[in-house]
Amino acid sequence: MTAVTHEAHAHGVPTTPVVARLIDLTKTYQKPGTTVEVQALAGVSMNIHAGEMVAIMGASGSGKSTLMNILGCLDRPTSGQFILDGEDVSGMEDDALSAFRGRRLGFIFQNFNLIAQLTVLENLEVPLFYQGVKPHIRRARAEELCRMVGLGERGHHRPVELSGGQQQRVAVARALMNDPIFLLGDEPTGNLDSKTGAAIMEMIHTLHEQGKTIVLVTHDPSVGAQCSRRVVLRDGLIVEDQRQQKRRPAAAMGH
């Protein structure tokens, strides 16, 4: 199977700058305790432009989680290049990669990944704490984002005192704390009921319309249909890269 040549076949390629350039990425894993190698990515090339809202889709084992980990600087490719915000991060040492990730990327996880012992505001401050930002600056930014996601009254609550939807709002706010190059969502509505998931997607749409670049890894076709571009992986290759009319579902409009 050969990969699709993407930008050449994609109509209406954005004229905004490229924030992430993936060049012939491969990723090979060795099965633990064996000499068997598994190729999770088999030569992926694509550009992500500023202001895009991209869905990365594919069945289990297609390579989408591996691609997400590389996009999020959680892992490195076996070969190929990954240029992020003008820097080649594909060969960075662990410490440098971790520091870059903390400064420049924002994550929204399916399981929220909030720290149970910390209040909402303290959870929001964590990314800036690790960057050595002064406490009063961290707190002001946390309070601002807490209000922005509609939780201004809940800043001193702990995650256990919040609903799933409220916890995901905290996760969205935390992802924005460092003003990231792009937001990376891993099944951001996967643990939510349909109404709450629609409200979170509405918030993501609003951020996109404010100019944020957003990459969502999802198996949910309804989430994929809401993005301006859909990239489908199969057997470690991109088999579809389609720009589409972004659809906001009517169910989300009231939130």
N, C-alpha and C positions, 0 to 999 in steps of 0.2 A: 504494500500500500504506500502511496506517495502522499506527502503532505500537500495541502492546498497552498498555492502561493497567494498570500493574504492580501496585502495592500493593493496588489495589481488587480485583484478581482473585486475589491470592495469599492463600491461607488460612494461618492461623497465623503472621502477621507477628510477628517478634520484638518484645518489649517493651523490649529494650535500646536504648541511645541510638543515634542515627544518627551514624556517623563520617564518611560521605561522602554528599553530596547532589548529584546531577547533575540540572540543570534545563534541558531543551530544548537540549542541546549539539549544535552543528553543527561540522563541520570541513571546510573546502574547501582543496584543494591546487591549485596551478597546475603543470601538466606542464612540466618544465624545457625552456626554449627555445621554448615555445609560449604561446598565449593560452588554451589549453584548460584548463578548470577541472574538477576531479574532486571530487565531494562524498563524502567518506569516512564522515562521520556526518551524518545527516539529521534530527536532532531526538531525542536520547536523554535520557530522564529515568528515574532510578532512585535508590533509597536503599540504602546498604549499612549494616547495623546492626552494632554491636559484637558480636563473637563468632560472626559468620556465617562459613561456608566456601563461597565463591561460585566457580562455574566460569563463565567467559566463553568461549563457543564460537561457531563459525561457520566457513564455508568461507573459503578464501583470497579476499581482496577484500571480505569482509563488513563490515569496519570494526573487527574486534576488536583488531588491533594498534594502530590509531589510538586506540581507547578506552583500551587499556592504557597508551599513552604519556601520555595526559591524566591518567588515574588516578595514574600514577607521577610526575606533575609534570615529565615530560620534554618536554612540549609543551603548548600552550594551545589551547583551542577558538577557532574563528572567531567564534562567538556562543554565548550561553547562559551559565549560571553553574555553577561547580564549588565547592561549599563543603566544605572538608576540615577536620575537627576544629574546626569553628566559624569558620574563616577562608575568605574568598572568595579562592581562589588563581587564578581564571580570568584575572584582569587583572594579576597580579603581574609586575613587571619580571624579566628573566632572572636577575639576581643574587639577588633576594629568593626567587624560585622555587627556584633551585639550593640556597640555604641552607635553605629549608623542607624540601626533599626530603632533604637530608643529615641533618637533625635528626630527621625524623619518619617516614620511610619505609624499608622494608627490601626488597631485591630478591633474587630467586633466578633466575638466568638459565640458559637451556638450555646455554650454552657455559661456564658456571662463572665466567668473567671474573676469574680470579685473576691476580695479578701474579707472573710466573714467577721474578723475581729475589728475591722475598720469601719468608720462611718462613711456615708456617701461622699462627703467632701474629702475625707482622708484617702479614700479609694481613688478619687479623681486626681489627687495631688501626687500619687505614686510615680507616674512617668517623669514629672518635673523634679521630684525629690532625687531621683537617680542621676539627674543632670546637674544637680547642685544649685538649682534655682532657689533664691531666697524665699523663706517661708511666707512672708506677706504677699509676695508676687504670686506664689503658687496658690495661696488661699483666694486671692482676688480672681484669678483665672478660673478656679474651681467653682466659686460662687456664681460667676457669670455664666458658665456652661451649665451649671445645675439649673439655673433659671431658664436657660434657653431650651432645655429638654423638658420643661414643665415640672421640675421637682424642687423648686425653690424653697418649699416648706419642709422638704424631707432631707435636707443636707446633713442633719445630725442623727438620722436613723441608720441602723445597720442593715445589710442586705436581707437578713432573715425577716425583717419587718416590712419588706417591700414585696409586691407581686412580681411575677415573672416579667411582665411587660415593663414595670418600673425598673427592675434590675437591668433589663436590656437598654433602657434609656440611659441609665448610669454608664453602661458599657459604651454606648455611642458617645456620650459626653467625654469619657476617659480617652477614647480614641482620638478626640479632637484637641486634647490638651496641648500637644506639641505642634499644632498646625501642620499636619503631615502632608507629604507629597501626594499620597493617596490613602484613602480608607480601604482596608481589606476586610471584607466580611466573609466569615466561614459559616455558611448556613445560618445567617443571622436571625431567621424566623423559625428555625428548625424545632425549637423547644417551646414554641408559643402556639396558643389556639389561633384559629384563622382571623378572628377579629383583632386580637392583640398584634398578631403578625402583620396585618394590614396597617395598623397604626404605626408600627416600627418602619415599615416600607414607606409610608407617607413621610416620616421624618427623614429617611434616606433620600427620597425624591427632593425634599426641600433643600437638603444640603447640596445635592447635585445641581439644583437650579441656582444655588448661590455660588456655583463655580467649583465645587469640590470634585476631584477625580475619584471615582469609586469602582472597585473591583469586587464582585460578589461571586464566591464559589458556591454553587448550589446544584441540587438535583431536582429542584422544584420548577417545573415548566412555567408556572404562573409568575414566579420571580424572574425567570429568564426572559419572559415576554415583556417585563416592565423595564428592561434595560435598553440602552440605545445600540448595544452591540452584543451579539451572542457568539461565543467561541466554544466549539464542541470538540472534546478530545476522545479519541478511541485508540487503544493500544499504543499510547504514548505519542501520538501524532495529532495535530490539528486537522480535523476532517471537515470542519465548517467554520467559517468566520464571516458572519452576516451582520451588516448594519441594518437596523430596523427602526420603525417608529416606536418610540418609547410609550408604553401604555400604563397610565395610572388607573388601577381598577376603581370602579365606582364605589366599592365597599370601603375604600380607604378615605374617600373624600371628606367624610364627616369628622375625621379625627384631627 
